[in-house]
Amino acid sequence: MELAWLKLIALVLIIEGIGPFLFPNKWRNYLIQMAQMPAQQMRIIGGFLLLIGTIILWLN
């Protein structure tokens, strides 16, 4: 079971690293836009992503 968690974390790190590696300038602009976003809007987006991820995991 522990190996599965390590693989999951590795996969998340790989996916998260694709944007800054391939498109560093676009990624920087994206982060600047995120930093200027209201906290409530970020919370809604985060909740939506959590919900979608949970549904995908539940369906598999």
DRENFITI-805016 format. One record per residue (C-alpha): x, z, y. Coordinates in nm, 4 decimals. Layout:
<rs>
<r><east>X</east><up>Z</up><north>Y</north></r>
...
</rs>
This chain:
<rs>
<r><east>0.0000</east><up>0.0000</up><north>0.0000</north></r>
<r><east>0.2840</east><up>0.0781</up><north>0.2404</north></r>
<r><east>0.4301</east><up>-0.2682</up><north>0.1887</north></r>
<r><east>0.0978</east><up>-0.4227</up><north>0.2943</north></r>
<r><east>0.1118</east><up>-0.2313</up><north>0.6237</north></r>
<r><east>0.4662</east><up>-0.3502</up><north>0.6876</north></r>
<r><east>0.3606</east><up>-0.7080</up><north>0.6219</north></r>
<r><east>0.0645</east><up>-0.6667</up><north>0.8562</north></r>
<r><east>0.2846</east><up>-0.5295</up><north>1.1339</north></r>
<r><east>0.5356</east><up>-0.8096</up><north>1.0777</north></r>
<r><east>0.2593</east><up>-1.0698</up><north>1.1055</north></r>
<r><east>0.1311</east><up>-0.9169</up><north>1.4300</north></r>
<r><east>0.4833</east><up>-0.9181</up><north>1.5762</north></r>
<r><east>0.5324</east><up>-1.2824</up><north>1.4783</north></r>
<r><east>0.2017</east><up>-1.3866</up><north>1.6342</north></r>
<r><east>0.2681</east><up>-1.1844</up><north>1.9498</north></r>
<r><east>0.6143</east><up>-1.3373</up><north>1.9838</north></r>
<r><east>0.5027</east><up>-1.7002</up><north>1.9694</north></r>
<r><east>0.3712</east><up>-1.7125</up><north>2.3285</north></r>
<r><east>0.6744</east><up>-1.5706</up><north>2.5098</north></r>
<r><east>0.9146</east><up>-1.7674</up><north>2.2868</north></r>
<r><east>0.7523</east><up>-2.1084</up><north>2.3292</north></r>
<r><east>0.6021</east><up>-2.0772</up><north>2.6790</north></r>
<r><east>0.7881</east><up>-1.8064</up><north>2.8751</north></r>
<r><east>0.6723</east><up>-1.9167</up><north>3.2222</north></r>
<r><east>0.3079</east><up>-1.9561</up><north>3.1229</north></r>
<r><east>0.3266</east><up>-1.6206</up><north>2.9428</north></r>
<r><east>0.4643</east><up>-1.4506</up><north>3.2563</north></r>
<r><east>0.1825</east><up>-1.5971</up><north>3.4683</north></r>
<r><east>-0.0706</east><up>-1.4808</up><north>3.2096</north></r>
<r><east>0.0661</east><up>-1.1257</up><north>3.2232</north></r>
<r><east>0.0537</east><up>-1.1260</up><north>3.6027</north></r>
<r><east>-0.3125</east><up>-1.2296</up><north>3.5876</north></r>
<r><east>-0.3813</east><up>-0.9565</up><north>3.3311</north></r>
<r><east>-0.2168</east><up>-0.6947</up><north>3.5536</north></r>
<r><east>-0.4502</east><up>-0.7897</up><north>3.8399</north></r>
<r><east>-0.7624</east><up>-0.7726</up><north>3.6228</north></r>
<r><east>-0.9961</east><up>-0.4737</up><north>3.6724</north></r>
<r><east>-0.9685</east><up>-0.2063</up><north>3.4031</north></r>
<r><east>-1.3349</east><up>-0.2452</up><north>3.3039</north></r>
<r><east>-1.2908</east><up>-0.6172</up><north>3.2396</north></r>
<r><east>-0.9801</east><up>-0.5497</up><north>3.0277</north></r>
<r><east>-1.1750</east><up>-0.2870</up><north>2.8324</north></r>
<r><east>-1.4540</east><up>-0.5367</up><north>2.7598</north></r>
<r><east>-1.2056</east><up>-0.8006</up><north>2.6420</north></r>
<r><east>-1.0237</east><up>-0.5439</up><north>2.4245</north></r>
<r><east>-1.3508</east><up>-0.4253</up><north>2.2729</north></r>
<r><east>-1.4545</east><up>-0.7810</up><north>2.1979</north></r>
<r><east>-1.1212</east><up>-0.8515</up><north>2.0255</north></r>
<r><east>-1.1526</east><up>-0.5314</up><north>1.8226</north></r>
<r><east>-1.5043</east><up>-0.6276</up><north>1.7168</north></r>
<r><east>-1.4047</east><up>-0.9793</up><north>1.6123</north></r>
<r><east>-1.1036</east><up>-0.8493</up><north>1.4175</north></r>
<r><east>-1.3160</east><up>-0.5884</up><north>1.2426</north></r>
<r><east>-1.5765</east><up>-0.8480</up><north>1.1458</north></r>
<r><east>-1.3085</east><up>-1.0820</up><north>1.0086</north></r>
<r><east>-1.1568</east><up>-0.8015</up><north>0.8012</north></r>
<r><east>-1.4990</east><up>-0.6899</up><north>0.6789</north></r>
<r><east>-1.5931</east><up>-1.0429</up><north>0.5681</north></r>
<r><east>-1.2770</east><up>-1.0823</up><north>0.3625</north></r>
</rs>
